[in-house]
Amino acid sequence: MNPSLHRQLQALHFPVQYVEITESLVRARGGDVASVRRRCGLPPQNDATAPQPAMIDGHQLQMVMQISREHCLPGMPTSLQVLAHFPLTAHGVVGMLSIASATLGEALDMALQYHALVMPVFSMRRENLPGGGATVVIEQVADFSPFNEGLAELVVGTFRNVAPYTTLEKPVVDVCFPHAPCEPDQQAAYERFFGAPVRFNAPYLGFTISAEALRTPMTTGNRATRDSLEALLRRQAPEGSMRRPTPITQRVRQVVGDGLRRGALPQVSRVADVLAMSPRSLSRHLQDEGTSMSRIVEQLRIEHAERLLLNSKRPVQEVARQVGFADASSFSRAFRRATGRTPLELRAAGLPLTDAAPEPQA
């Protein structure tokens, strides 16, 4: 293994409850449950003489995912089989905090605020939509090869597993994965699980929730419990654990994305100022990470355009202006090069939010 990747995996920490999920799956398949902890280098759960860790590292989570693969049935996506054994409580205090929240929207905000404590492989942000709904955009900030795609599906799927704690059967209305499905004929299985359209080979990883769903009360909500759990998280969280360093690429994406959402694409000099470096240094850092400012801007423009097309009723001309194109024709050409279809073709094939309202013309 690459020494840099080895160190990165050692530095990542996840709740030990993720091991218990795999034990549940192995038990359901009639496998050797005791072997799970042994292969992960953990003491047996019933060994009172050995201290039981509260967290595992990235290497151990990779082993957990490998064991899960070995015990999943053929013909059905591995991630969906694992998610059948993945309650929100498996996220420890973070999961309990979400369950105790007043509404699904508050539960989502709690999960986004504290997710780095249980799933540091990804950064996540909420983008509010014109009709009151929201898109959660998820970006990978740590390499987890060879389980990157499977972990991405699990992260999105755990948000779907909030349903048992609400009156909703279908909390999400749209799911996007940037990778291809393992098998083309498994598309229907994903859509049955999520209860919503699932798009593979999409320009971003994430999902969309309607305004109605965000307002839905959590059936397990309790303000006093929520407050005490959040206080506990703040006391127990290691210093800086929720503000870990991220690659320059991710920081640039955040600055440019914020500008796009305000309708003002920032110049390179502005991005460099925000990151407290010169434009030359910024360019060099991005080159070291295998990308460039122009490539990041192009990707984000297309990603933001797709979300606007699917989740609002803005005319294509207005979407083009919003993401920095001079006219609809140049936008359509760039969009087709990036996605393989025109903006109108995407909108015709997609499922906009039912409560999305048209925005005023600029």
Stockholm file with secondary structure:
# STOCKHOLM 1.0

chainA/1-362         MNPSLHRQLQALHFPVQYVEITESLVRARGGDVASVRRRCGLPPQNDATAPQPAMIDGHQLQMVMQISREHCLPGMPTSLQVLAHFPLTAHGVVGMLSIASATLGEALDMALQYHALVMPVFSMRRENLPGGGATVVIEQVADFSPFNEGLAELVVGTFRNVAPYTTLEKPVVDVCFPHAPCEPDQQAAYERFFGAPVRFNAPYLGFTISAEALRTPMTTGNRATRDSLEALLRRQAPEGSMRRPTPITQRVRQVVGDGLRRGALPQVSRVADVLAMSPRSLSRHLQDEGTSMSRIVEQLRIEHAERLLLNSKRPVQEVARQVGFADASSFSRAFRRATGRTPLELRAAGLPLTDAAPEPQA
#=GR chainA/1-362 SS CCHHHHHHHHHCEEETHHHHHHHHHHHHTTCCTHHHHHHTTCCCTTCTTSCCCSEEEHHHHHHHHHHHHHHSCTTSCHHHHHHTTCCGGGGTHHHHHHHTSSBHHHHHHHHHHHGGGTCTTEEEEEEECTTSCEEEEEEECSCCTTCHHHHHHHHHHHHHTTGGGSSCSCCCSEEECSSCCSSGGGHHHHHHHHTSCEESSCSSEEEEECHHHHHCBCTTCCHHHHHHHHHHHHHHSCTTTTSCCCCHHHHHHHHHHHHHHTTCCCCHHHHHHHTTSCHHHHHHHHHHTTCCHHHHHHHHHHHHHHHHHHHSCCCHHHHHHHTTCSSHHHHHHHHHHHHSSCHHHHHHHSCCCTTCCCCCCC
#=GC SS_cons         CCHHHHHHHHHCEEETHHHHHHHHHHHHTTCCTHHHHHHTTCCCTTCTTSCCCSEEEHHHHHHHHHHHHHHSCTTSCHHHHHHTTCCGGGGTHHHHHHHTSSBHHHHHHHHHHHGGGTCTTEEEEEEECTTSCEEEEEEECSCCTTCHHHHHHHHHHHHHTTGGGSSCSCCCSEEECSSCCSSGGGHHHHHHHHTSCEESSCSSEEEEECHHHHHCBCTTCCHHHHHHHHHHHHHHSCTTTTSCCCCHHHHHHHHHHHHHHTTCCCCHHHHHHHTTSCHHHHHHHHHHTTCCHHHHHHHHHHHHHHHHHHHSCCCHHHHHHHTTCSSHHHHHHHHHHHHSSCHHHHHHHSCCCTTCCCCCCC
//
